[in-house]
Amino acid sequence: MRKLAAAPVFSLGFRPFFLAGAAFALLAVAIWALWLYGRLPGAQPVGGMLAWHRHEMPFGFAVAIIAGFLLTAVPNWTGRPGLKGWPLIGLVLVWLLARLAWLMPASPGFLLVLQMPFLPLLAGVLGRDLIAAGKRDNYPILLMVALLAGCQAMTLWGLWTDDVGLQRRGVLAALWLVGAMMSVIGGRVIPFFIQRGLNRPAQPAASPWPTRILMVSGLLAALTFALGLDDVPRLWLAALFVLMGTLQLVRLWRWHDRGLWRVPLLWSLYLSYVWLVVAVFAMAMWHAGWMPQQSLATHSLAVGGVGGLILAMIARVSLGHTGRALQPSKAIVAGFALVLLAGLSRVLLVPFSGLGLALSALLWCCAFGLFLLRYSDILLKPRAL
């Protein structure tokens, strides 16, 4: 048992959660696609397959990666030791039990009991260190984790009461919260990665106000989904999303450097961030009455934005925090391209052909499969000297 707690994979949060999150991304999307095309007969999970898919992509997949990133970043921000050994194993098991809970022949209430502890426990671990170190500038991240827990409670309560509308509102609010969190974190790390990756001199600190406005507007956007204000197009919400998209475009312009197109770890982040811009402008178009399907905006964010940024980020963070050279293999570079193509397929092909969804799922699974193929060994073995 001591050997298990001392294993390299449990030495820091990114290792087990990046592995688990990537494996779950592959498995969950494969199961969803097989079921959609009638290739997976049999009993369905509590609440049905749609409820499972809606819940598990943000609260299973995305939350695992967020946990791995924050459990690694917060010790760097605070100078305090990160979670490791048995406490980390315990948190991973809480996440895993929540995934397995859908397979148990039990009531929605039992599912709720098994699902709810993870995010509050994560918030408690992060909050303990941030508060002890007095890192008030990072409190918004803690707030977003707490709000994600609230969105999950809303989604599961909708499952308990058989309220499909409440489930949808909770999931969409969570997805846009994840987008807001990635916007905040991306605003910190992407320009830093570009400067380091291209050996550029440090740039003067940008005004904090655009980032603050993006964070507040992102939280407001998530709130509108939680309140069900996306039920009909609203011009004032179109204006909100145009503001968000404009600020994101300014960010992309400030970050751009021609050299980044030669570095896969940089262009993958940059192009994935472009999907965030596509998603907010697509929502603006929907609220303005110029686009018929709101789901196109949702999946621009979920597949291209969240999926792309996660794959690019975990590839870069895993190399850096295990002491490896920041040179991804050709396979993972192909993975970066595949997940971006998965986004294009889901958004551009699905409205015209049902095969677009199958292609998107296949590309997504291949992308995360390549990550597991190339990075499992890195994440399971000790840090390189």
C-alpha positions in Angstrom: 0.0 0.0 0.0 2.9 2.4 0.7 4.3 1.7 -2.7 1.0 2.7 -4.3 0.9 6.0 -2.4 4.5 6.7 -3.3 4.0 5.9 -7.0 5.0 8.7 -9.4 1.5 8.9 -10.8 0.2 10.1 -7.4 3.0 12.6 -6.8 1.0 15.6 -8.2 -2.5 16.2 -9.3 -2.0 16.6 -13.0 -0.7 13.0 -13.4 -3.8 10.9 -12.4 -6.4 13.4 -13.5 -5.0 14.1 -16.9 -4.8 10.4 -17.5 -8.3 9.7 -16.2 -9.8 12.7 -18.0 -8.3 11.8 -21.3 -9.3 8.2 -21.0 -12.8 9.2 -20.1 -13.0 11.7 -23.0 -12.3 8.8 -25.4 -14.6 6.3 -23.7 -17.5 8.6 -23.1 -17.7 10.0 -26.6 -17.3 6.5 -28.1 -20.2 5.2 -26.0 -22.3 8.2 -26.9 -21.7 7.9 -30.7 -22.3 4.1 -30.7 -25.6 4.6 -28.8 -26.7 7.4 -31.2 -26.1 5.1 -34.2 -27.9 2.2 -32.6 -24.7 0.1 -32.1 -25.0 -0.1 -28.3 -28.3 -1.8 -27.3 -29.1 -2.7 -23.7 -30.0 -1.0 -20.5 -29.5 2.8 -20.2 -28.0 4.6 -17.2 -30.2 6.5 -14.7 -32.1 9.2 -16.5 -31.2 7.9 -20.0 -28.2 8.3 -22.3 -28.9 12.0 -23.1 -28.9 12.9 -19.4 -25.6 10.9 -19.0 -23.9 12.6 -22.0 -25.0 16.1 -20.9 -23.8 15.6 -17.4 -20.6 13.6 -17.9 -18.9 15.8 -20.5 -18.6 18.9 -18.3 -18.8 17.3 -14.8 -16.8 14.1 -15.7 -14.3 15.0 -18.4 -13.8 18.7 -18.1 -13.8 18.8 -14.3 -11.2 16.1 -14.2 -8.8 18.1 -16.3 -9.6 21.3 -14.4 -8.8 19.5 -11.1 -5.5 18.2 -12.5 -4.5 21.6 -13.7 -5.5 23.5 -10.5 -4.0 20.9 -8.1 -0.7 21.5 -9.9 -1.0 25.3 -10.5 -2.1 26.3 -7.0 1.0 24.9 -5.3 3.0 27.0 -7.8 1.0 30.1 -7.0 1.1 29.6 -3.2 4.4 27.9 -2.6 2.6 25.3 -0.5 3.0 21.5 -1.1 0.5 20.0 -3.5 -1.9 17.1 -2.8 -0.2 13.8 -3.2 -0.2 10.2 -2.0 -3.3 8.9 -0.2 -5.2 12.2 -0.1 -4.8 12.5 -3.9 -5.7 8.8 -4.4 -8.8 9.5 -2.3 -9.9 12.4 -4.4 -9.3 10.4 -7.6 -11.5 7.6 -6.2 -14.3 10.1 -5.4 -14.2 11.2 -9.1 -14.1 7.6 -10.3 -17.0 6.5 -8.1 -19.1 9.3 -9.5 -18.5 8.0 -13.0 -19.3 4.4 -12.0 -22.5 5.6 -10.2 -24.3 5.8 -13.5 -23.9 2.0 -14.0 -25.4 1.1 -10.6 -29.1 0.1 -10.5 -30.1 2.8 -8.2 -32.4 5.8 -7.9 -31.4 9.4 -9.0 -31.1 10.3 -5.3 -28.4 7.7 -4.9 -26.7 9.1 -8.0 -26.8 12.6 -6.6 -25.2 11.5 -3.3 -22.3 9.9 -5.2 -21.9 12.7 -7.7 -21.9 15.8 -5.4 -18.9 15.4 -3.1 -16.1 15.9 -5.7 -16.3 19.6 -6.6 -16.8 20.7 -3.0 -13.8 18.6 -1.9 -11.8 20.1 -4.7 -12.9 23.6 -3.8 -11.9 22.9 -0.1 -8.4 21.7 -1.0 -7.8 24.7 -3.3 -9.4 27.2 -1.0 -7.4 26.0 2.0 -4.1 26.8 0.2 -5.2 30.0 -1.5 -6.6 31.5 1.7 -3.6 30.4 3.8 -1.2 32.1 1.3 -3.5 35.1 1.0 -3.7 34.8 -2.8 -6.8 37.0 -3.3 -6.1 37.5 -7.0 -6.8 33.8 -7.5 -10.1 33.7 -5.5 -12.2 34.1 -8.8 -10.9 30.7 -9.8 -12.1 29.3 -6.5 -15.5 31.0 -7.1 -15.8 29.4 -10.5 -15.2 25.9 -9.0 -17.9 26.6 -6.4 -20.3 27.8 -9.1 -19.6 24.6 -11.1 -20.7 22.7 -8.0 -23.9 24.7 -8.0 -24.5 23.9 -11.7 -24.0 20.2 -11.0 -26.5 20.4 -8.2 -29.0 22.0 -10.5 -28.4 19.4 -13.2 -28.8 16.5 -10.8 -31.9 18.0 -9.1 -33.4 18.2 -12.6 -32.6 14.5 -12.9 -34.2 13.8 -9.5 -37.4 15.7 -10.4 -37.4 14.5 -14.0 -37.1 18.2 -15.1 -35.3 18.0 -18.5 -35.3 21.8 -18.8 -33.5 22.2 -15.5 -31.0 19.6 -16.5 -30.3 21.5 -19.7 -29.9 24.8 -17.9 -27.5 23.4 -15.4 -25.3 21.8 -18.1 -25.2 24.8 -20.4 -24.4 27.1 -17.4 -21.6 24.7 -16.5 -20.2 24.6 -20.0 -20.1 28.4 -20.3 -18.5 28.6 -16.8 -15.8 26.2 -18.1 -15.4 28.5 -21.1 -15.0 31.5 -18.7 -12.5 29.6 -16.6 -10.5 28.7 -19.7 -10.6 32.3 -20.8 -9.2 33.5 -17.4 -6.6 30.8 -17.2 -5.7 31.1 -20.9 -5.3 34.9 -20.5 -2.5 34.1 -18.0 -0.7 31.2 -19.5 -1.0 31.5 -23.3 1.0 34.7 -23.7 3.5 33.4 -21.2 3.8 30.1 -23.2 4.3 32.1 -26.4 7.0 34.3 -24.9 8.8 31.3 -23.5 8.3 29.1 -26.5 9.7 31.7 -28.9 12.3 33.2 -26.6 10.7 36.6 -26.8 11.4 39.3 -24.2 8.7 39.8 -21.6 6.0 42.2 -22.7 4.8 45.0 -20.5 1.8 44.0 -18.3 -1.5 44.6 -20.1 -4.3 46.5 -18.5 -6.3 44.1 -16.2 -9.6 45.6 -17.2 -10.3 43.6 -20.4 -9.6 40.4 -18.4 -11.9 41.5 -15.6 -14.7 42.4 -18.1 -14.3 39.1 -19.8 -14.5 37.3 -16.5 -17.6 39.2 -15.3 -19.3 38.9 -18.7 -18.5 35.2 -18.8 -20.1 34.7 -15.4 -23.1 36.7 -16.6 -23.4 34.6 -19.7 -23.4 31.4 -17.6 -26.0 32.9 -15.3 -28.3 33.6 -18.3 -28.2 29.9 -19.2 -28.9 28.9 -15.6 -31.9 31.2 -15.6 -33.1 29.9 -18.9 -32.8 33.2 -20.7 -31.6 31.4 -23.8 -35.1 30.1 -24.5 -35.7 32.9 -27.0 -33.4 35.3 -28.9 -32.7 38.5 -26.9 -30.9 41.5 -28.4 -29.3 42.5 -25.2 -27.7 39.1 -24.9 -26.5 39.4 -28.5 -24.8 42.6 -27.4 -23.2 40.9 -24.4 -21.7 38.1 -26.6 -20.5 40.6 -29.2 -18.6 42.4 -26.3 -17.1 39.2 -25.2 -16.1 38.2 -28.8 -14.6 41.6 -29.4 -12.4 41.5 -26.3 -11.3 37.9 -27.2 -10.3 39.1 -30.7 -8.2 41.9 -29.2 -6.5 39.3 -27.0 -5.7 37.1 -30.0 -4.3 40.1 -31.9 -2.1 41.0 -28.9 -0.8 37.5 -28.5 -0.2 36.8 -32.2 3.4 36.2 -33.3 4.3 34.7 -36.7 6.7 32.4 -35.0 4.0 30.5 -33.1 2.9 28.8 -36.4 6.2 26.9 -36.3 5.6 25.5 -32.8 2.8 22.9 -32.4 2.5 23.5 -28.6 1.7 27.2 -29.4 -0.5 27.0 -32.5 -2.6 24.3 -30.9 -3.4 26.6 -28.0 -3.9 29.6 -30.3 -6.3 27.9 -32.7 -8.3 26.3 -29.9 -8.7 29.7 -28.3 -10.1 30.9 -31.7 -12.9 28.4 -31.1 -13.9 30.4 -28.0 -14.3 33.4 -30.2 -16.3 31.5 -32.7 -18.6 30.2 -29.9 -19.4 33.7 -28.5 -20.0 35.2 -31.9 -22.2 32.3 -32.8 -24.3 32.9 -29.7 -24.5 36.6 -30.7 -25.8 35.5 -34.1 -28.4 33.2 -32.6 -29.7 35.9 -30.2 -29.8 38.3 -33.2 -31.9 35.8 -35.1 -29.2 35.1 -37.7 -28.5 31.5 -36.9 -31.2 28.8 -36.5 -29.4 26.2 -34.3 -28.1 27.3 -30.9 -26.4 23.9 -30.6 -23.8 24.9 -33.2 -22.6 27.6 -30.8 -22.7 25.2 -27.9 -20.6 22.6 -29.7 -18.2 25.2 -31.0 -17.4 25.9 -27.4 -17.5 22.2 -26.2 -15.6 20.4 -29.0 -13.3 23.0 -30.6 -12.8 25.3 -27.6 -12.9 23.2 -24.5 -11.7 20.0 -26.2 -8.9 21.7 -28.2 -7.7 23.8 -25.3 -7.7 20.8 -22.9 -5.7 18.6 -25.3 -3.2 21.4 -26.0 -2.8 22.4 -22.4 -2.4 18.9 -20.9 0.2 18.0 -23.6 2.2 21.1 -22.7 1.8 20.9 -18.9 2.6 17.2 -18.8 5.9 17.7 -20.6 6.9 20.8 -18.5 6.0 19.3 -15.1 7.7 16.0 -15.8 11.0 17.6 -16.8 10.7 16.6 -20.5 11.7 18.8 -23.4 8.8 20.8 -24.8 8.9 18.9 -28.1 5.7 16.9 -28.7 5.8 13.8 -30.8 4.4 13.8 -34.3 1.5 11.7 -33.0 0.3 14.3 -30.5 0.7 17.0 -33.1 -1.6 15.0 -35.3 -3.9 14.8 -32.2 -4.0 18.6 -32.1 -5.1 18.7 -35.7 -7.7 16.0 -35.2 -9.5 17.6 -32.3 -9.7 20.9 -34.2 -11.1 19.0 -37.2 -13.6 17.3 -34.8 -14.9 20.8 -34.0 -15.2 21.7 -37.7 -17.0 18.4 -38.4 -19.4 18.9 -35.5 -20.3 22.5 -36.4 -20.1 22.5 -40.2 -21.1 19.0 -41.3 -23.7 18.0 -38.8 -26.4 20.5 -40.1 -26.1 18.8 -43.5 -25.3 15.2 -42.8 -25.8 12.8 -39.9 -22.4 11.3 -40.7 -20.8 14.6 -39.5 -21.4 13.6 -35.9 -19.9 10.2 -36.4 -16.8 11.7 -38.0 -16.5 14.3 -35.3 -16.7 11.6 -32.6 -14.1 9.4 -34.4 -11.7 12.4 -34.8 -12.1 13.3 -31.1 -11.5 9.7 -29.9 -8.4 9.4 -32.1 -7.1 12.7 -30.8 -7.4 11.6 -27.1 -6.3 8.1 -28.0 -3.0 9.5 -29.3 -2.5 11.5 -26.1 -3.0 8.3 -24.1 -0.6 6.4 -26.4 2.2 8.9 -26.1 1.7 10.4 -22.6 0.6 7.5 -20.4 4.3 6.4 -20.0 5.3 10.0 -19.2 2.6 10.5 -16.6 3.2 7.1 -14.9 7.0 7.4 -14.7 9.2 9.6 -12.4 10.2 13.1 -13.4 13.1 13.2 -15.9 16.4 14.4 -14.5 
